[in-house]
């Protein structure tokens, strides 16, 4: 039975926070692109947001959104008028923690519930993730009657934190492993899982384990969760390799931390001998940092129909993942708007077929200085022929040919730049600078050992082949180490022994 609790929230002030963004959708689009043969317009619906982590289409025809700092608001996509619905003062924000996921019940008349997932503190002051169910009051246009639906351990990262309502009315919650790897394979831990609850917080009788909310396990940091044609899909952040999209099945084990991506190494095969591991339907190496997901079923932009839409942070894009007729395999992966909007965190689709995305350029790991109007909620919508620019560029962005980069530079971009940045300066107190670092400029044995074995939160990169790892580290030493001498394949081989 759930515990009814009072969450410290500034509800009486919620109605005071109303403002209007300058953008209105009656004005011309800010940009135009082509998705296949369809011309789409780009417009900012809301600007200057504080890391919008979740966006969701509401029954009131507005976009509801969370901000990581602890607020829930909604914006009218036709006028840009924004209203604050809730402010939490017990949300703990540090790096990736804070107010994260949210979902609205699809039948708000019968079940006027809004679920949020955020990091806070328990009564004993330990850090926890909380899933709280609010009731939306239409007359007061605000969120009331908070009920703590679920409270589970939290650490400093890997929160997962997406929530969706299943077609059968169950509440599905993705949780990260908290960077505590043992959690993911422990079915008695709520971390590193997809959990399943009834609307009242009780555990369904047909869950895989009696009295246990675990629906699927073996996940690392599943930041995407969506239903498409009755099937549940999730995106999951890998470590140094194998970001994934998974088709979530009842009682399935996705392998983390013993299997990353597909079972294709000796260690993974050993684990798979004794455990049935469900393979992803897609895995990416180099990683892309997959985040929020939506399913596109509209005819409005025909090129997207039947696709999973996946936002990416490191990848700085919106990917369209075409499914086969059964929804069990991916048959195409198209990367749209790469490096146009920066980091993209969340996506939703309106009933009319417009796509909305939320940027994440003011979060803990920005690519560079955010734009003046970041963060934004952006509308991507089909333009009529009379309003379309025939010279609009493709949304599949053509960047400089990779061949123009030397191999070491390309490897650095793929594996290192998202943390240490292209200029090697890192992020103060988060990711150490490589520029003139003693580890880079000094004895190359130390650099090789560090990269191959990891350090603190840095993953191991021993999976990279000797020749490529030598090219990567040579680039790092030449570019950031004041011309330090090269790293050879022999150096790498010695480092493996």
N, C-alpha and C positions, 0 to 999 in steps of 0.2 A: 504494500500500500504506500502510496506516495505521501511525502511530508509537505504540508502546506506551509510555506514560509513567506515571510515578508522580505523582499529584496530591497535594499536601500537604493531607491531610484527617485529621481526628481520629477515624478509624474505631474505634479501640479504645474510645473513650468513648461511642460512639453508643448502646449499650444502656443507659447510665446515665441518659439523658434520657427518663424515662418519668414522665408525670404524668396526672392525671385532671381533666378539666374538670367543673365542677359540674353542667352540663346533662346530663340523660339523657332519652332519647326516650320512656321510659315515662311521663314526667310530662306534664301538660297543655301544649298549645302556648302559646308566649308571646303570639302574635297569631293572628287568623284573617282570611282574605280570601276573596273569591270571584273565581275565574277563570271567567268565564261563569257557568254554573250549578253549577260544582264548587267546594266549599268546601275551602280548603287551610289547613293549619297551618304556623306558622313556629316553628322552634326553632334555637337556637344550638348547634352541634355542637362547635365549638372557639372559644375567645375569647382575647383579649390576644395576638394574633399580630403579627408584625413584617412587615407587608405581604405577605400570601400572594399570590404572583403567578400561580401555576398550581395548579389542583386537578385530580385525575384519579382515576377509580374504578379500584381495583386488583382483581386476581383473588382476593386474600385478603379481599374484601368490606370493605376499608377505603379511606378517602380519603387518597391521597398528595398532598402539597403541598410547594411550594417557598416559602421566605420570601426576600425580596429581600436580606436581610443575609447569606445564604449557607448556609442549612440546608435539608435535605430531611427531612420527617417524614411520619408517617401517623397518622390518627386513626380509632378505631373509632366509627362513627356511632351505634352502639347504646348504647355505654357512655361515650363521651367520653374514653376512655383514649388518650393520645397517646404515640408513641415517636419519638425522633430516630433517623434512619437515616444521616445524613451531615452533616458540617460542613466547609465549605470555608474555608480561611484565605487563599486567593489570589483570592477574589472581590472585585472593586473596586466599591463602591457609592457613587454620587454622583448625586443627582437620579434619573434613570431607569435608571441602570446597576445592575448587581448580578446576583444569581442570578434568572433570569427563567423561561423556558419549560421544560417537562418533558413527556415522554410515556413510557408504559409499553408494551412490546410486547403486542399483544392475545393472543398465545399464549406466556405466560411459561414454560410447561413446556418447550416446544421452544426458545424463544429468551428466556431470562430477562434481557432487556436493559431498562435504563432510560436514556433520553437526557436530558441537561440542557443548557441554554444559559445561559452566564453571561459577564460581562465580567471580564477579568483582564489579565494582562501576558504578553507573549511573552518569549523568552529575551533579546532585546535591549531589554527594558523598555518597548516600545511597547504602547499599549493595544489589546487585541484582544477580539473575541467568540470564545468557544470552545463548540463542541458536543462534549460528552464522553459516551461510552457506558460505563455501568457494568453490571456483572453482579450480579444479585440472588441472594444466597445464602440459601436458604430455612432451612437449619438454623441459621445464625447470625443470620438475620433482619436482614441489613445489606447494604450496597452495597460491592462489591469490584471489583478489577481495572479501574481507569479506563483508558480508551483515548481519546486525543484524536482525535475523528472529523473535526473541521473547525476551522480557526482562520482568522479573517478580520478585516480592519481594523475598528476601532471608534473612535468619536469621543465626543461627550458626550451624544448623544440619537439617537432614531430607530433602535432596535435590532430592531424586529419581534420575533423570538425565539420564535415558536411552532414546535412540532414535532409531526407526526403520522405514524403508520404507515399507508401506503396499503393498499387491499384487495389489491394485488399484492405487498405486503411491502416496498415501497420506503420510504425515509425521506424525508419531505417537510419542508423547513425554510423558514420565512419570515424574510427579513432586511430590515431597514430600510436606508435610504440613508445613514444616519449624518449627516443634514443636510448632505450633500455632494451637491448635486443632480445633478451629472454622472454619478454612479454608476448611477442607475436605468436610463438608456438605454445604458449600456456593458455589453454582454453578456460582456465579459471581466472584469468586476468582480462579486464575489459579493453586493454590497450592492444593496438595492432590488429583491429578487428572491424567487421561490419556487424553491428548489433541490431536486434529486432525486438520491438516492444509493441504492446497494445497502446491505444490512445490514452488509457488511464494509467499507464506506467507499469502494468502487470506484464508478466512474461507469457507469450503465447504458448499454448500447450503443444503446438506442432513444431516448435524450435528443435534443432538437432539434439540438444542436451536438455533434459528435463530441469526446469527451474533456472535455466541459464540463458541470458540474452544473446549469446554468441550465435551468429548466423554463418559467418565465414571468418577465417583467420589466416595468419601468415602474411600480414601486410605491414608496411613500413610507415608510410605517411600518406594515406589516401585522401587527397584534397579535392577529388571530384567524385560525384555520386549522382546518377541520373537514371530514370527509367525511359526506355524507348521501346515502343510496341510490347510492353509488358515485361521486358527484360531489364535487369539491373546491371549497370556498368559503373566502373570506378576507375579513376586514374590514381596512380601511386608513384611517389617519388622514389627512385632508386638511390643508391649511394653514389659511387663513382660511375656506375654503369646501369643500364637497363631500367630507365623509366618505363612504366607500364600503363596500358589500359587493359582492364580485366572484365570479363563477363562473370558476374558474381552468382555463384550457385549455392544452394543450401548445403551446409556442411563441408564446403570446399576449403582446402588448404592451399594457399598461394606461395608457400615455401620460404618466405623471409624468416630468419636471416640466412638460412642454409642454401636457398636457391634464389638467384637474381635473374629475372627474365626466364629464359628457357633452360631446361636441364641439359647443359652442354659442356660441363666440366667434370673431371673425375670426382671432385668433392661433392658436386651436386648429384651425380649419379649414385654415389654411396648413400646419400640421404634419401633419394627417391626409391631405393630398393625396399625401404621399410615404411615409406610414407607415400601416399598417393598425392601427387602435387599437380594442381591445375595450372596449366600454362596460360600466360597472357595471350590476348588476341593481337597485341602489338607491343613491341619493346624497342626503345630507342637508346643507342649508344653511338655518339656522345649524347649525354642527357639533355633534356629540354625543359625540365622542371614543370611538369604538367599540373594544372590547377583545376579550376571549375569547368563543369560540363553542362551541355544542354542537348536536347534532341530536336532536330528540325524536321517537322512533318508538313510544313506548309508548301503550297504551290507558288508562293510569292517570288521566291528566288529558286527556280527549279533546279539549279546546279547543286543546291544544298539539301534538297529533299531526301529524306531517309538517311541523313548523315548525323553522326555524333559531332557536336562542336566542342572543341577542346581549347581552352586558353592555356598559354604557356608563359612562364616568367623568364627563365633563362632564354627561351626561344623567342620571346618578344613577338608573339604572333597568335593568330586564331587558326587552328587546324580544323579541316573538315575531313572526317573519317567516314568513308562510305562503307556501309554494311552490306553483306550479302542478303539474299531473300529471307534467310532464317535468322538473321541478326547474330550469327555466331562467329563470323569471320569478317575481318576488314579486307576490302578489295581495293581501296584507294586511300591515299593520305595526301591531301593537298594543303600546303602551308600558305595561308593568306596574311597579308598586312605585316609581314616580317619587318621589324624595326620601324614601323610607322608610328605606333602609339607608345612604344616602350613595353614595359612589363604588363601583362594582361592577367588579371586575377579571376574574374568571374564573368559569366555569360548567361543571358536569359533570352527567351523568344516570346514576343507578344502573340496573341491569337491571330492578328492580321499578318504575321510573318516577318515583322521587323526584328532585327537582331540587336541586342544591347550588350555592350561589354563594359567592364570596369577596369581601369588601369590601376597599377600598383607601383607607381614611381616614387612615392614618398615612404616606402616601407624600409625595412632594416638593411636591405641589400640593393640599393638603386644602381642602375647602369651608370648613371652620371647625374649631374644636377638636374632635378625635375624642372619641367617647363613651368612657367608662371601660373598657368591655369590647372596644373595637376593637383590632385588626381581628378579623373573625369569619369562620368558615365557617358558613353558614346552610342549614338544610334546609327545603325547600318541599314539602309532601307532602299527598296527598289525605286528607281526614278522612271517616270513616264518618258516615252521617246522624245516628246517635245522639250523636256527639261534636261535631256542627256547630252553630254559633251561627247561627240564622236571620237575625240582625241584622248578620252580618259584612259589612264594607264591601267594595266592589269593589276589586280590585287595580289597576284603572285609576283612578288617584287623581285626584279632582276638586280642583284647586287654585283659588285665587282667579282670577276671570275676568281675562284679560289686558286686557280693556277697562278694568279698574280702574286700570291703570297708564297714565301718559301714554306717547306713542309713543317719546320719547327714553329713558325708563326701560326700556321693553321691549327696545329695540334694545341698550341697555347690557347688560341681562341676557343677551341672546342672543349678543353678540359680545365682550364685555369682562369680564364678572364672573367667568368661570372663572379668569382670571389676576389681574386687579386687585381682585377680590372686590367684593361688594355694597357694602361700606363704603368702597371706594376706597383701602384701606390696603395692598393688594398683599401680597407675602410678602418679608420682609427678605432681601436679597442674591439674590433670584430674580426677582420681578416688582416693578417700581418702584411706589411709592404714587402715586396721582393726587391724593390729598387735599393741597391747598395746594402742589402741585408747580408750579414756575415755568413749566413747559411748559403747564400748564392755566391758570394765573392770568395769564400774560403775554400777549404779542402772539399773537392767535389765528391769525395766518399761520403761526407756528411749529407750533402744534397741528395745523392742517389739513395742513401739509406732512408732519409726522411720521406722522399716521394714514394718509394717502394713500400714502406711500412706504415705510412701515415703518422700523424701526430695530433693529439687532442681530438678535435672535431674533424680534422682533415682525413679523408678516406685514403685507403691504399690505392696506388696506381700501378701495382705490380702486374696487372692484367695486360698492360700495354707491351707490345713486342719490343725486343731489345733495340732494334734499329730505330723504331719510332720514338722510344723513350730517350735514346741518345740524342736524336734530333731535337726533341722537345727541350731537354735540359741544356743542350748547347745553345739553343735560342735564348733560354732564360738567362744563362750566364753571359752571353754576348750582349743581350739587350739591357739587362738590369744589373749586371755584375761588373761593370766598368771594364768590359773586354776580357773577362776571365777566360781561361783556356777551355777548349771544347771537351765534351763528354763523349767518349767512344763506346761502341758496342761492347768492347772488352771490359770497360768500366762497369757497364750494366751487368754483364755476366758475372763479374766478381762480386757485385753487390747482391746477386741472387744466392750466392753460396754462403 
